[in-house]
Amino acid sequence: MALVRPGGVRRYHDINGWLFVAPALGLIGLFMVYPILWSLWMSFQSGRGTMIRFVGFGNIVRLFNDPVFLKALTTTITFFVVQVPIMLLLALILAAVLNSPRLVGRDFFRIAIFLPCVSSLVTYSALFKGMFASDGIVNATLEGIGLIASPIPWMTDPFWAKVMIIIAITWRWTGYNMIFYLSAMQNIDRSIYEAARIDGISASGQLFRITIPMLKPVILFTAVISTIGTLQLFDEVANITLGGPSDATLTLSLYIYNLTFKFIPNLGYAATVSYVIVILVALLAFLQFYAAREREQ
């Protein structure tokens, strides 16, 4: 009869466990950890091909002297400050309305609002470019009801181009957040609302005193993912305005793409700009978690 050392079975299971997760850890290391570390090393370099040279913190100094970067940073923060609150508030309102069992056709409206999230980006962008063209349906409708006297230059005016991108993002992603709010609302115990109605609390009072306080974890989650998505904004801008006119809608992600593939390639400087996004995401996410914790206390 073979003797088993104390702890031998545990070590055997530990080895089997590590062997089981080794392929996943290898893939994570290869496709996540290694690129992160390599991009960090690249951020201390400049140039391309055989002309790459070590510049230390030179790329960081260059950021503050780069007017295109400063413009892209300002535009990205503007989209975050304006678009995220609008999208979250609109998603909450739509979820509250579509959660009513008395609403006729609510399943249709839920699908219609969520549909842009799963639509083809190319199709979505082409649709938006056509809608907001000078002779598109948006200008035609606004002129038809008398709100404007001449077509709005959505594609050529810096201000209206920003407004168009905000509308495009809101239209595409509001339904995504709405689904989270709807799911959370449907999990709230109905007896709480029944008790509130017995106490004479109105529908609006129930929304602000019951629904919203119980949705705080979901609101925090959607705020964080919306912040991350907006600070990494690329697809809508790249496919609708290409960052124009005059870099008015240029975002940090699109600027990184231009530095890597369109302009004279400078992977080191592009990596440095990418870490600006990382810092912004980490800082704003921390502030949102901190604010949520302070409200709970």
Solvent accessible surface area in square Angstrom, and as a share of the most:
residue,aa,sasa,rsa
1,M,231,1.03
2,A,90,0.70
3,L,167,0.83
4,V,103,0.59
5,R,184,0.67
6,P,129,0.81
7,G,39,0.38
8,G,19,0.19
9,V,87,0.50
10,R,182,0.66
11,R,129,0.47
12,Y,133,0.51
13,H,112,0.50
14,D,75,0.39
15,I,105,0.53
16,N,62,0.32
17,G,36,0.35
18,W,169,0.59
19,L,118,0.59
20,F,170,0.71
21,V,57,0.33
22,A,47,0.37
23,P,87,0.55
24,A,55,0.42
25,L,88,0.44
26,G,44,0.43
27,L,103,0.51
28,I,81,0.41
29,G,27,0.26
30,L,103,0.51
31,F,138,0.58
32,M,112,0.50
33,V,74,0.42
34,Y,127,0.48
35,P,57,0.36
36,I,98,0.50
37,L,108,0.54
38,W,123,0.43
39,S,30,0.19
40,L,80,0.40
41,W,126,0.44
42,M,32,0.14
43,S,12,0.08
44,F,55,0.23
45,Q,22,0.10
46,S,11,0.07
47,G,16,0.16
48,R,127,0.46
49,G,63,0.61
50,T,138,0.80
51,M,143,0.64
52,I,81,0.41
53,R,146,0.53
54,F,131,0.55
55,V,43,0.25
56,G,14,0.14
57,F,139,0.58
58,G,32,0.30
59,N,4,0.02
60,I,74,0.38
61,V,93,0.53
62,R,98,0.36
63,L,11,0.05
64,F,142,0.59
65,N,110,0.56
66,D,15,0.08
67,P,99,0.62
68,V,52,0.30
69,F,6,0.03
70,L,72,0.36
71,K,87,0.37
72,A,0,0.00
73,L,39,0.19
74,T,87,0.50
75,T,4,0.02
76,T,0,0.00
77,I,68,0.34
78,T,46,0.27
79,F,0,0.00
80,F,33,0.14
81,V,86,0.50
82,V,60,0.34
83,Q,0,0.00
84,V,7,0.04
85,P,74,0.47
86,I,82,0.42
87,M,6,0.03
88,L,26,0.13
89,L,109,0.54
90,L,70,0.35
91,A,0,0.00
92,L,22,0.11
93,I,87,0.44
94,L,45,0.22
95,A,0,0.00
96,A,34,0.26
97,V,77,0.44
98,L,6,0.03
99,N,29,0.15
100,S,34,0.22
101,P,99,0.62
102,R,207,0.76
103,L,58,0.29
104,V,134,0.77
105,G,39,0.38
106,R,70,0.25
107,D,91,0.47
108,F,137,0.57
109,F,90,0.38
110,R,46,0.17
111,I,116,0.59
112,A,44,0.34
113,I,40,0.20
114,F,62,0.26
115,L,102,0.51
116,P,15,0.09
117,C,14,0.08
118,V,99,0.57
119,S,37,0.24
120,S,61,0.40
121,L,41,0.21
122,V,111,0.64
123,T,86,0.50
124,Y,11,0.04
125,S,4,0.02
126,A,63,0.49
127,L,94,0.47
128,F,0,0.00
129,K,90,0.38
130,G,44,0.42
131,M,32,0.14
132,F,8,0.03
133,A,30,0.23
134,S,78,0.50
135,D,130,0.68
136,G,9,0.09
137,I,110,0.56
138,V,28,0.16
139,N,1,0.00
140,A,58,0.45
141,T,70,0.41
142,L,39,0.20
143,E,69,0.31
144,G,68,0.66
145,I,115,0.59
146,G,61,0.59
147,L,125,0.62
148,I,38,0.19
149,A,105,0.82
150,S,70,0.45
151,P,63,0.40
152,I,18,0.09
153,P,59,0.37
154,W,12,0.04
155,M,59,0.26
156,T,99,0.58
157,D,42,0.22
158,P,61,0.39
159,F,125,0.52
160,W,83,0.29
161,A,0,0.00
162,K,49,0.21
163,V,38,0.22
164,M,0,0.00
165,I,0,0.00
166,I,22,0.11
167,I,64,0.32
168,A,0,0.00
169,I,6,0.03
170,T,14,0.08
171,W,108,0.38
172,R,20,0.07
173,W,85,0.30
174,T,6,0.03
175,G,0,0.00
176,Y,84,0.32
177,N,2,0.01
178,M,0,0.00
179,I,64,0.33
180,F,62,0.26
181,Y,2,0.01
182,L,8,0.04
183,S,56,0.36
184,A,18,0.14
185,M,4,0.02
186,Q,97,0.43
187,N,128,0.66
188,I,11,0.05
189,D,86,0.45
190,R,117,0.43
191,S,58,0.38
192,I,64,0.32
193,Y,18,0.07
194,E,87,0.39
195,A,52,0.40
196,A,5,0.04
197,R,134,0.49
198,I,148,0.75
199,D,111,0.57
200,G,64,0.61
201,I,43,0.22
202,S,68,0.44
203,A,85,0.66
204,S,68,0.44
205,G,15,0.15
206,Q,18,0.08
207,L,50,0.25
208,F,135,0.56
209,R,167,0.61
210,I,20,0.10
211,T,9,0.05
212,I,43,0.22
213,P,54,0.34
214,M,93,0.41
215,L,1,0.00
216,K,84,0.36
217,P,91,0.57
218,V,34,0.19
219,I,45,0.23
220,L,35,0.17
221,F,95,0.40
222,T,0,0.00
223,A,14,0.11
224,V,18,0.10
225,I,48,0.24
226,S,8,0.05
227,T,1,0.01
228,I,59,0.30
229,G,42,0.40
230,T,4,0.02
231,L,1,0.00
232,Q,96,0.43
233,L,9,0.05
234,F,62,0.26
235,D,67,0.35
236,E,5,0.02
237,V,0,0.00
238,A,18,0.14
239,N,55,0.28
240,I,6,0.03
241,T,18,0.11
242,L,132,0.66
243,G,2,0.02
244,G,17,0.17
245,P,29,0.18
246,S,90,0.58
247,D,55,0.29
248,A,2,0.02
249,T,0,0.00
250,L,4,0.02
251,T,1,0.00
252,L,0,0.00
253,S,20,0.13
254,L,6,0.03
255,Y,9,0.04
256,I,34,0.17
257,Y,87,0.33
258,N,12,0.06
259,L,8,0.04
260,T,30,0.18
261,F,147,0.61
262,K,123,0.52
263,F,99,0.41
264,I,132,0.67
265,P,43,0.27
266,N,18,0.09
267,L,74,0.37
268,G,5,0.04
269,Y,0,0.00
270,A,5,0.04
271,A,9,0.07
272,T,9,0.05
273,V,0,0.00
274,S,34,0.22
275,Y,50,0.19
276,V,24,0.14
277,I,12,0.06
278,V,85,0.49
279,I,113,0.57
280,L,29,0.14
281,V,25,0.15
282,A,60,0.46
283,L,92,0.46
284,L,34,0.17
285,A,17,0.13
286,F,128,0.53
287,L,85,0.42
288,Q,37,0.17
289,F,109,0.46
290,Y,97,0.37
291,A,36,0.28
292,A,20,0.16
293,R,132,0.48
294,E,79,0.35
295,R,169,0.62
296,E,127,0.57
297,Q,159,0.71
